[in-house]
Amino acid sequence: MGSVFFAVVLFAAVLGTSFLSGIFGMAGGLILMGILLALLPVASAMALHAITQMASNGWRAVLWRQYIHWPVFLWTTVGALIALGGFALIQWVPSTATAYVVLGLVPFLVRPLPADKAPNILKPGMPVLCGIIVQGLQLTCGVSGPTLDIFYVRSGLDRRVIVATKAATQVVGHAIKLGYFTLLTFSAVRVELELWLYGMAIVTAITGTTLARRVLEAMSDKTFMVWSQRIIMTLGAAYLGWGIWLHAAA
């Protein structure tokens, strides 16, 4: 694949997906992971995805830092580290087809449950459980936005608190993913890109996130929740179908 072509695709994908994530705090990473899996080996896609998402989520966390729910963030991080310990023991890297299937299944598996049974990030013990589950998904399919969201959707928190806290949480999650796929698994991360392309991806992710701020400010909490669900379910169906097709063709 030519570096110029890859640069154009990467620029468009990162700008669009970071803008989308800047509004909903999710979905963008799911789309970007799907694009990278189509272009790169799994370990390489995971590493490049982690770098761009750390930039996007990191800048989003800075922009909305006054809204971060710090107790939730800290306990979710504890759960993420527990998950890392488990994966470090087995050092598993999924196939591209498996990654797509998991990407597609996640939105349907975390479909909102009845109010009395739905996960709520504010309940005792839930942040740690959330961290374990979403980090496990990060290390399996590269993203965990839909699952992370289900812990917040019934919390009653303001949309800005949700976006800010999830952004801070995702920075940690993607940092752990980057370390896992480049160090702990000793995977050959073969991303044939010049260093300036990494820099471009980071700057583009920050730009898309910044542009999204005004849209989120103007959006109501109700609109935010409705469109979040619509986007995630549509993406889930598309990735599930593609993953099944890849398995059948193998």
QUIVEN-V220850 format. One record per pair of residues at least 24 apart in sequence whose ideal C-beta (glycine too) atoms are under 10 Angstrom apart, sorted by the first residue. I is the first residue (numbers start at 0). J is the second residue. Records with the same first field share a line. If there is no record, write none. Layout:
BEGIN
I->J + J
END
This chain:
BEGIN
0->38 + 39 + 191 + 192
1->191
2->191 + 192 + 193 + 195 + 196
3->196
4->38
5->38 + 39 + 190 + 191 + 192 + 193 + 196
6->192 + 193 + 195 + 196 + 199 + 200
8->34 + 35 + 37 + 38
9->34 + 35 + 38 + 47 + 51 + 192 + 196 + 197 + 199 + 200 + 203
10->196 + 199 + 200 + 202 + 203
11->203
12->38 + 51 + 200 + 203
13->47 + 48 + 51 + 52 + 54 + 55 + 199 + 200 + 201 + 202 + 203 + 204 + 205 + 206 + 207
14->200 + 202 + 203 + 204 + 206 + 207 + 208 + 210
15->203 + 207
16->48 + 51 + 52 + 55 + 203 + 204 + 207
17->51 + 52 + 54 + 55 + 56 + 58 + 59 + 200 + 203 + 204 + 205 + 206 + 207 + 208 + 209 + 210 + 211
18->55 + 203 + 204 + 206 + 207 + 208 + 209 + 210 + 211 + 214
19->55 + 207 + 208 + 211 + 214 + 230
20->52 + 55 + 56 + 59 + 144 + 162 + 165 + 166 + 169 + 204 + 207 + 208 + 211
21->55 + 56 + 58 + 59 + 62 + 63 + 162 + 166 + 204 + 205 + 206 + 207 + 208 + 209 + 210 + 211 + 212 + 213 + 214 + 215
22->158 + 162 + 208 + 210 + 211 + 212 + 213 + 214 + 215 + 217 + 218 + 223 + 226 + 227 + 230
23->144 + 148 + 158 + 161 + 162 + 165 + 211 + 214 + 215 + 218 + 223 + 224 + 226 + 227 + 228 + 230 + 231
24->56 + 59 + 63 + 144 + 147 + 148 + 151 + 158 + 159 + 161 + 162 + 163 + 164 + 165 + 166 + 168 + 169 + 211 + 215 + 223 + 227
25->142 + 143 + 144 + 145 + 146 + 147 + 148 + 151 + 161 + 162 + 165 + 166 + 169 + 227 + 230 + 231 + 234
26->106 + 142 + 144 + 145 + 148 + 226 + 227 + 229 + 230 + 231 + 233 + 234
27->51 + 52 + 55 + 56 + 142 + 144 + 204 + 207 + 208 + 211 + 230
28->52 + 55 + 56 + 137 + 141 + 142 + 143 + 144 + 145 + 169 + 172 + 173
29->102 + 103 + 105 + 106 + 140 + 141 + 142 + 143 + 144 + 145 + 230 + 231 + 234 + 235 + 238
30->102 + 142 + 230 + 234 + 237 + 238
31->55 + 141 + 142 + 200 + 204
32->98 + 99 + 102 + 140 + 141 + 142 + 144 + 238
33->98 + 99 + 102 + 103 + 140 + 141 + 142 + 234 + 237 + 238 + 241 + 242
35->141 + 190
36->95 + 96 + 98 + 99 + 102 + 140 + 141 + 238 + 241 + 242 + 245
37->95 + 99 + 241
38->190
39->95 + 188 + 189 + 190 + 191 + 192
40->92 + 95 + 186 + 187 + 188 + 189 + 190
41->92 + 93 + 94 + 95 + 96 + 97 + 98 + 140 + 141 + 180 + 186 + 188
42->92 + 93 + 179 + 180 + 181 + 184 + 185 + 186 + 187 + 188 + 189 + 190
43->180 + 181 + 186 + 187 + 188 + 189 + 190 + 191 + 192
44->95 + 98 + 141 + 180 + 188 + 190
45->92 + 93 + 98 + 137 + 138 + 140 + 141 + 142 + 173 + 176 + 177 + 179 + 180 + 181 + 184 + 186 + 188
46->141 + 176 + 177 + 178 + 179 + 180 + 181 + 186 + 188 + 189 + 190
47->177 + 180 + 188 + 190 + 192 + 196 + 197 + 200
48->137 + 141 + 142 + 173 + 176 + 177 + 180 + 200
49->137 + 141 + 172 + 173 + 174 + 175 + 176 + 177 + 178 + 179 + 180 + 181
50->173 + 174 + 177 + 190 + 197 + 200 + 201 + 204
51->173 + 197 + 200 + 201 + 203 + 204 + 205 + 207
52->137 + 141 + 142 + 144 + 166 + 169 + 170 + 172 + 173 + 174 + 176 + 177 + 204
53->169 + 170 + 171 + 172 + 173 + 174 + 176 + 177 + 201 + 204
54->170 + 173 + 197 + 198 + 200 + 201 + 202 + 203 + 204 + 205 + 206 + 207 + 208
55->166 + 169 + 170 + 173 + 200 + 201 + 203 + 204 + 205 + 206 + 207 + 208 + 211
56->162 + 165 + 166 + 167 + 168 + 169 + 170 + 171 + 172 + 173 + 174 + 204 + 208
57->166 + 167 + 169 + 170 + 173 + 174 + 201 + 204 + 205 + 208
58->166 + 170 + 201 + 204 + 205 + 206 + 207 + 208 + 209
59->162 + 163 + 165 + 166 + 167 + 169 + 170 + 204 + 205 + 207 + 208 + 209 + 211 + 212 + 215
60->162 + 163 + 164 + 165 + 166 + 167 + 168 + 169 + 170 + 208
61->163 + 166 + 167 + 170 + 205 + 208
62->159 + 162 + 163 + 166 + 205 + 208 + 209 + 211 + 212 + 215
63->159 + 160 + 161 + 162 + 163 + 164 + 165 + 166 + 167 + 212 + 215
64->163 + 166 + 167
65->159 + 160 + 163
66->156 + 157 + 158 + 159 + 160 + 161 + 162 + 163 + 164 + 166 + 167
67->159 + 160 + 162 + 163 + 164 + 165 + 166 + 167 + 168
68->120 + 121 + 126 + 151 + 154 + 156 + 157 + 160 + 161 + 163 + 164 + 165 + 167 + 168
69->164 + 167
70->121 + 126 + 164
71->120 + 121 + 125 + 126 + 129 + 130 + 150 + 151 + 154 + 156 + 160 + 164 + 165 + 167 + 168
72->126 + 130 + 163 + 164 + 165 + 166 + 167 + 168 + 170 + 171
73->126 + 130 + 167 + 168 + 171
74->120 + 123 + 124 + 125 + 126 + 127 + 128 + 129 + 130
75->120 + 125 + 126 + 127 + 128 + 129 + 130 + 131 + 133 + 134 + 147 + 150 + 164 + 165 + 167 + 168 + 169 + 171 + 172
76->126 + 127 + 130 + 134 + 167 + 168 + 170 + 171 + 172 + 175
77->126 + 127 + 130 + 131
78->124 + 125 + 126 + 127 + 128 + 129 + 130 + 131 + 132 + 133 + 134 + 135 + 168
79->127 + 129 + 130 + 131 + 132 + 133 + 134 + 135 + 137 + 138 + 143 + 168 + 171 + 172 + 174 + 175 + 176
80->127 + 130 + 131 + 134 + 171 + 175
81->127 + 128 + 130 + 131 + 134 + 135
82->130 + 131 + 132 + 133 + 134 + 135 + 136 + 137 + 138 + 172 + 175 + 179
83->130 + 131 + 134 + 135 + 137 + 138 + 172 + 175 + 176 + 178 + 179 + 183
85->131 + 134 + 135 + 138
86->134 + 135 + 137 + 138 + 139 + 175 + 176 + 179 + 183 + 184
87->138 + 178 + 179 + 182 + 183 + 184
88->183
89->138 + 184
90->179 + 183 + 184 + 185 + 186
91->138 + 139 + 179 + 184
92->138 + 139 + 179 + 180 + 184 + 185 + 186
93->138 + 139 + 140 + 141
94->242 + 245 + 246 + 249
95->241 + 242 + 245 + 246 + 249
96->241 + 242 + 243 + 244 + 245 + 246 + 247 + 248 + 249
97->139 + 140 + 242 + 245 + 246
98->139 + 140 + 141 + 142 + 238 + 242 + 245
99->140 + 237 + 238 + 239 + 240 + 241 + 242 + 243 + 244 + 245 + 246
100->140 + 238 + 239 + 240 + 241 + 242 + 243 + 245 + 246
101->136 + 139 + 140 + 141 + 142 + 238 + 239 + 242
102->136 + 139 + 140 + 141 + 142 + 145 + 234 + 235 + 237 + 238 + 239 + 241 + 242
103->140 + 234 + 235 + 236 + 237 + 238 + 239 + 240 + 241 + 242 + 243
104->140 + 145 + 235 + 238 + 239 + 242
105->133 + 136 + 139 + 140 + 142 + 143 + 144 + 145 + 146 + 149 + 231 + 234 + 235 + 238 + 239
106->144 + 145 + 146 + 148 + 149 + 228 + 230 + 231 + 232 + 233 + 234 + 235 + 236 + 238 + 239
107->145 + 231 + 232 + 235 + 236 + 239
108->145 + 146 + 149 + 235
109->136 + 143 + 145 + 146 + 147 + 148 + 149 + 150 + 152 + 231 + 235
110->145 + 149 + 228 + 231 + 232 + 235
111->148 + 149 + 152 + 153 + 224 + 228
112->149 + 153
113->153
114->153
115->153
116->153
117->149 + 150 + 152 + 153 + 154
118->146 + 149 + 150 + 151 + 152 + 153 + 154
119->149 + 150 + 151 + 152 + 153 + 154 + 155 + 156
120->147 + 148 + 149 + 150 + 151 + 152 + 153 + 154 + 156 + 161 + 164 + 165 + 168
121->150 + 151 + 153 + 154 + 155 + 156
122->150 + 153 + 154
125->150 + 154
126->150 + 164 + 168
129->168
130->168 + 171 + 172
133->165 + 168 + 169 + 172
134->168 + 171 + 172 + 175 + 176 + 179
136->172
137->169 + 171 + 172 + 173 + 175 + 176 + 179
138->172 + 175 + 176 + 179 + 180 + 183 + 184
140->238 + 242
141->173 + 176 + 180
142->169 + 172 + 173 + 176
143->168 + 169 + 172 + 173 + 176
144->169 + 172 + 227 + 231 + 234
145->227 + 228 + 230 + 231 + 232 + 234 + 235
147->172
148->224 + 227 + 228 + 231
149->231
151->224 + 227
152->224 + 227 + 228
155->220
156->220
157->220 + 223
158->215 + 216 + 218 + 219 + 220 + 221 + 222 + 223 + 224 + 227
159->215 + 216 + 220 + 223
161->220 + 223 + 224 + 227
162->211 + 212 + 215 + 223
166->208
END
